[in-house]
Amino acid sequence: MTDIVTDTKEFTVTIIQHANVIIKNLTTPTSVESGEDFTITYDATNNGATDSCYGRVVDVDSNSEIANSYWTESISTGSTKNCSIVIPGKTTQHNLKIEVGYQK
């Protein structure tokens, strides 16, 4: 038996490229006085496609976002957003993480 082609259709599937945001140049204090606010700074660099990006600081213990730490911005390929965030003081140890990424 032989296959006989009677029709064909070509098609293309476009791959959507997204941002690839990474954290660079993170600066944090190693210790602060009890209840004292402190500032962290970092750069969010997009090594992927231009996209709507975001960042935030999260308290690891409560999995809650630190107030006023969330941002969104379109970051072009190869560009960097400089971030500076004041972390409210508390009387116990801070266990924090920074999250960056893109929005769908």
DOPA-162538 format. One record per atom (N, C-alpha, C): residue in one letter; x, y, z. Coordinates in pm, whole numbers, padded with zeros to 5 digits, always signed. Layout:
aXYZ ...
***
This chain:
m+00084-00116+00000 m+00000+00000+00000 m+00090+00124+00000 t+00052+00229-00077 t+00127+00353-00088 t+00037+00469-00050 d+00090+00563+00029 d+00014+00682+00064 d+00019+00781-00051 i-00094+00836-00088 i-00104+00935-00194 i-00151+01065-00131 v-00068+01171-00136 v-00104+01300-00078 v-00200+01370-00172 t-00314+01413-00117 t-00411+01484-00199 t-00426+01630-00160 d-00372+01666-00044 d-00380+01805-00001 d-00284+01826+00116 t-00232+01947+00129 t-00148+01983+00245 t-00181+02126+00286 k-00159+02158+00410 k-00173+02294+00460 k-00051+02321+00548 e+00021+02426+00517 e+00133+02466+00601 e+00083+02566+00704 f+00146+02566+00820 f+00107+02662+00923 f+00229+02695+01008 t+00219+02807+01079 t+00326+02853+01166 t+00269+02877+01305 v+00341+02835+01405 v+00305+02861+01543 v+00409+02956+01599 t+00364+03074+01643 t+00454+03174+01697 t+00478+03147+01845 i+00603+03146+01884 i+00639+03129+02025 i+00641+03267+02090 i+00562+03285+02193 i+00557+03412+02263 i+00675+03420+02360 q+00753+03523+02342 q+00869+03544+02429 q+00827+03630+02548 h+00876+03598+02666 h+00845+03674+02786 h+00972+03730+02847 a+00950+03814+02945 a+01062+03870+03020 a+01133+03760+03097 n+01258+03783+03123 n+01338+03697+03211 n+01406+03793+03309 v+01334+03825+03416 v+01380+03927+03510 v+01466+03861+03618 i+01581+03921+03644 i+01670+03870+03748 i+01706+03982+03845 i+01740+03943+03967 i+01778+04038+04071 i+01930+04053+04070 k+01975+04178+04070 k+02118+04208+04075 k+02141+04316+04181 n+02262+04322+04230 n+02307+04431+04318 n+02218+04451+04441 l+02180+04343+04505 l+02098+04352+04626 l+02182+04407+04740 t+02130+04511+04805 t+02196+04570+04921 t+02099+04571+05037 t+02138+04508+05147 t+02055+04502+05268 t+02145+04521+05389 p+02090+04573+05497 p+02169+04575+05620 p+02175+04434+05678 t+02279+04406+05751 t+02289+04274+05815 t+02220+04274+05950 s+02204+04394+06010 s+02131+04405+06136 s+02078+04547+06150 v+01969+04562+06227 v+01911+04692+06259 v+01863+04688+06404 e+01843+04806+06461 e+01789+04815+06596 e+01642+04770+06597 s+01598+04714+06706 s+01460+04670+06721 s+01364+04785+06688 g+01268+04758+06600 g+01168+04857+06562 g+01212+04959+06459 e+01338+04954+06416 e+01392+05052+06322 e+01359+05014+06177 d+01308+05112+06100 d+01288+05092+05956 d+01426+05079+05890 f+01430+05009+05775 f+01554+05003+05699 f+01522+04996+05551 t+01622+05024+05470 t+01603+05029+05326 t+01681+04917+05259 i+01617+04854+05161 i+01688+04760+05074 i+01685+04817+04933 t+01789+04790+04858 t+01794+04831+04718 t+01835+04712+04633 y+01783+04709+04511 y+01822+04605+04416 y+01789+04652+04276 d+01848+04587+04179 d+01819+04612+04038 d+01742+04493+03984 a+01637+04521+03907 a+01562+04418+03837 a+01597+04431+03689 t+01674+04336+03637 t+01722+04341+03499 t+01646+04241+03414 n+01596+04287+03300 n+01521+04200+03209 n+01612+04148+03099 n+01643+04019+03105 n+01725+03956+03002 n+01641+03888+02894 g+01510+03907+02899 g+01420+03845+02800 g+01356+03952+02713 a+01236+03921+02665 a+01163+04013+02579 a+01103+04127+02660 t+01081+04241+02595 t+01013+04352+02662 t+00877+04304+02709 d+00846+04331+02834 d+00724+04276+02892 d+00685+04357+03015 s+00563+04335+03063 s+00518+04393+03188 s+00577+04311+03302 c+00662+04372+03379 c+00735+04301+03485 c+00683+04346+03621 y+00715+04269+03723 y+00676+04306+03859 y+00783+04265+03958 g+00775+04323+04075 g+00862+04286+04185 g+00792+04314+04316 r+00833+04244+04420 r+00778+04268+04552 r+00868+04204+04656 v+00852+04249+04780 v+00923+04191+04894 v+00819+04118+04978 v+00853+03995+05016 v+00760+03909+05090 v+00822+03869+05223 d+00741+03874+05329 d+00780+03820+05458 d+00767+03668+05449 v+00878+03598+05461 v+00880+03452+05441 v+00795+03381+05547 d+00798+03428+05671 d+00727+03360+05778 d+00575+03366+05763 s+00523+03481+05722 s+00378+03497+05708 s+00331+03485+05563 n+00425+03478+05470 n+00397+03475+05326 n+00313+03596+05284 s+00335+03708+05350 s+00260+03829+05317 s+00354+03931+05254 e+00296+04009+05165 e+00372+04112+05094 e+00399+04230+05188 i+00520+04281+05184 i+00556+04399+05262 i+00488+04520+05198 a+00424+04601+05282 a+00351+04719+05233 a+00441+04807+05146 n+00386+04856+05037 n+00453+04948+04945 n+00575+04889+04875 s+00584+04756+04869 s+00700+04696+04801 s+00667+04649+04659 y+00537+04640+04624 y+00495+04586+04494 y+00506+04694+04387 w+00564+04658+04273 w+00571+04749+04159 w+00545+04672+04031 t+00496+04740+03929 t+00485+04686+03794 t+00537+04791+03697 e+00601+04743+03594 e+00657+04835+03495 e+00697+04756+03372 s+00682+04817+03257 s+00732+04755+03135 s+00882+04779+03129 i+00958+04670+03125 i+01104+04681+03119 i+01150+04625+02985 s+01220+04706+02909 s+01269+04665+02777 s+01378+04560+02791 t+01397+04486+02684 t+01504+04386+02679 t+01638+04451+02712 g+01710+04392+02808 g+01842+04442+02845 g+01840+04561+02940 s+01722+04609+02977 s+01713+04726+03065 s+01698+04685+03211 t+01718+04783+03299 t+01716+04759+03443 t+01630+04861+03513 k+01553+04816+03610 k+01478+04904+03699 k+01551+04903+03833 n+01582+05024+03884 n+01645+05037+04015 n+01535+05046+04120 c+01542+04963+04222 c+01439+04957+04325 c+01498+04993+04461 s+01423+05072+04537 s+01461+05108+04672 s+01334+05100+04757 i+01336+05017+04859 i+01216+04991+04938 i+01248+05005+05086 v+01164+05082+05156 v+01177+05096+05300 v+01096+04984+05365 i+01163+04908+05449 i+01099+04798+05520 i+01063+04848+05661 p+00934+04838+05698 p+00893+04885+05830 p+00961+04803+05941 g+01001+04873+06045 g+01067+04806+06156 g+00972+04715+06233 k+01028+04615+06294 k+00954+04529+06384 k+01048+04481+06494 t+00994+04414+06591 t+01075+04379+06709 t+01127+04236+06704 t+01099+04165+06596 t+01151+04030+06578 t+01231+04025+06449 q+01300+03917+06427 q+01385+03901+06309 q+01303+03908+06181 h+01360+03972+06081 h+01300+03976+05947 h+01352+03858+05867 n+01262+03781+05808 n+01297+03677+05711 n+01225+03715+05582 l+01298+03773+05489 l+01238+03832+05370 l+01292+03767+05243 k+01214+03783+05137 k+01261+03744+05004 k+01208+03845+04903 i+01281+03861+04795 i+01238+03945+04684 i+01193+03854+04571 e+01078+03886+04513 e+01029+03813+04396 e+01023+03910+04279 v+01071+03867+04164 v+01056+03944+04040 v+01010+03848+03931 g+00941+03902+03831 g+00894+03818+03721 g+00818+03901+03619 y+00734+03835+03544 y+00653+03905+03442 y+00506+03871+03464 q+00419+03955+03407 q+00275+03937+03420 q+00220+03883+03289 k+00128+03788+03299 k+00061+03734+03181 k-00067+03808+03155 
***
